[in-house]
Amino acid sequence: MHAAPANALDLMVSIVLYRPDIAKLQECLESVYLCKLNWRLHLIDNSDTPLEESFLKSLDKRVSYVHGQGNVGFGSGHNLAIHKHVKKARYWLVLNPDAYFGEGLLEKLVQRMDVDQAIGLCIPHIQNPDGSTQYVNKRLPTPEVFVARKLDWMLRIPGLKTFLNNRLDKFVLKDMDLNKPLICPFISGCFMFFRGSMLAELGGYDERYFLYMEDLDISRRAARRGLNVVFSDIQCFHHWERGAYKNSKLFRILVKSCISYFWKWGWVLDFERYGMNRRVRYYEGPTEGRRLTV
C-alpha cells in the first residue's frame, strides 16, 4: 500500500442518501462533527428531490452536498466521491446515514490503524440502539447459506433445520466471542473504515452491484491485501432495517446482486472462500501483520 501525501487530510467520510430520515441523518452528522481530526464529509444524495434548503444551510462548512446524478446505487454513489478524493486523505469512512457514535471513536480507529499498518479495513462493534449486538460482520457466504438466510421457511424443513441453523450461526460468527477483537473477511457496509491507500488501490466499489453485496465484494478484495479487523471494545450504534425482507422490489435487487456476486467469485468451487473462512480468528495486535490474510 502506498503512503498518503504529506498534506493529506486525516479522514474523509462519504454518506450516500436516498430519501433519508432527516432526524437519523442529523444524529449521524453530529457524530462526525465530534471528531477533532482534520476531516471532510461528502453527502451524495441519490434521491429524486434535494434536501430542504434550510437543512443544507445548517450543514458544517466541511460538508459538501451532491445531488442530481439520479439513483445510481450505493456503491456507485460512494464512488463519485472516492474516485475524486480518495488520494487526499489517510483514511476513508463509508458511513450509513442511520449510524451514530460517541466522541473519540474516529480518533481511536485512526490511532489503532496508525499503530498497525497491516490493517486495511476495520469496523467498531455495531450495536442496536438498545445496546444489543448486530451480527453484521461475517464469514464469506456459500450459496446455501444465502438462500437459507433469505428464505426463512427453509429452516422449518425436517432434516434441514439443524444443519442450516448451524451453518447460519457460523456465518454470522456466533461461534466466536464477539467481545474480543476479530479478523474476518466480511465487514458490514454500514461502517467501513478504510486505509486511504488501500481504498485507492481497490478502485472503490464494484459497480456491477446496484445495491447489496457491494460491501461483501469490497471486504473480500480488502482481505486479500491486509487485515479486516472488528474492534469489539469500540461501539457504534445502527438503526438497522432489513428492507429487502419487507419490500419485493428490494428483494429482487438483492437476488440479482447475489447472482452477480457468485458468478464473479464462484458458486461451489471457491477455494479462496474456504481459506478466508478458516482463517477467521481473534486479533492479537500489531504482530498479526506478520501473517496477512492473502
Rosetta blueprint (number, residue, H / E / L):
1 M L
2 H L
3 A L
4 A L
5 P L
6 A L
7 N L
8 A L
9 L E
10 D E
11 L E
12 M E
13 V E
14 S E
15 I E
16 V E
17 L E
18 Y L
19 R L
20 P L
21 D L
22 I H
23 A H
24 K H
25 L H
26 Q H
27 E H
28 C H
29 L H
30 E H
31 S H
32 V H
33 Y H
34 L L
35 C L
36 K L
37 L L
38 N L
39 W E
40 R E
41 L E
42 H E
43 L E
44 I E
45 D E
46 N L
47 S L
48 D L
49 T L
50 P L
51 L L
52 E L
53 E H
54 S H
55 F H
56 L H
57 K H
58 S L
59 L L
60 D L
61 K L
62 R L
63 V E
64 S E
65 Y E
66 V E
67 H E
68 G L
69 Q L
70 G L
71 N L
72 V L
73 G L
74 F H
75 G H
76 S H
77 G H
78 H H
79 N H
80 L H
81 A H
82 I H
83 H H
84 K H
85 H H
86 V H
87 K H
88 K H
89 A E
90 R E
91 Y E
92 W E
93 L E
94 V E
95 L E
96 N L
97 P L
98 D L
99 A E
100 Y E
101 F E
102 G L
103 E L
104 G L
105 L H
106 L H
107 E H
108 K H
109 L H
110 V H
111 Q H
112 R H
113 M H
114 D H
115 V H
116 D L
117 Q L
118 A L
119 I E
120 G E
121 L E
122 C E
123 I E
124 P E
125 H E
126 I E
127 Q E
128 N L
129 P L
130 D L
131 G L
132 S L
133 T E
134 Q L
135 Y L
136 V L
137 N L
138 K E
139 R L
140 L L
141 P L
142 T L
143 P H
144 E H
145 V H
146 F H
147 V H
148 A H
149 R H
150 K H
151 L L
152 D H
153 W H
154 M H
155 L H
156 R H
157 I L
158 P L
159 G L
160 L L
161 K H
162 T H
163 F H
164 L H
165 N H
166 N H
167 R H
168 L H
169 D H
170 K H
171 F H
172 V L
173 L L
174 K L
175 D L
176 M L
177 D L
178 L L
179 N L
180 K L
181 P L
182 L E
183 I E
184 C L
185 P L
186 F E
187 I L
188 S L
189 G L
190 C L
191 F E
192 M E
193 F E
194 F E
195 R E
196 G H
197 S H
198 M H
199 L H
200 A H
201 E H
202 L H
203 G L
204 G L
205 Y L
206 D L
207 E L
208 R L
209 Y L
210 F L
211 L L
212 Y L
213 M L
214 E H
215 D H
216 L H
217 D H
218 I H
219 S H
220 R H
221 R H
222 A H
223 A H
224 R L
225 R L
226 G L
227 L E
228 N E
229 V E
230 V E
231 F E
232 S E
233 D E
234 I E
235 Q E
236 C E
237 F E
238 H E
239 H L
240 W L
241 E L
242 R L
243 G H
244 A H
245 Y H
246 K H
247 N L
248 S H
249 K H
250 L H
251 F H
252 R H
253 I H
254 L H
255 V H
256 K H
257 S H
258 C H
259 I H
260 S H
261 Y H
262 F H
263 W H
264 K H
265 W H
266 G L
267 W L
268 V L
269 L L
270 D L
271 F H
272 E H
273 R H
274 Y H
275 G H
276 M H
277 N H
278 R H
279 R L
280 V L
281 R E
282 Y E
283 Y L
284 E L
285 G L
286 P H
287 T H
288 E H
289 G H
290 R H
291 R H
292 L L
293 T L
294 V L
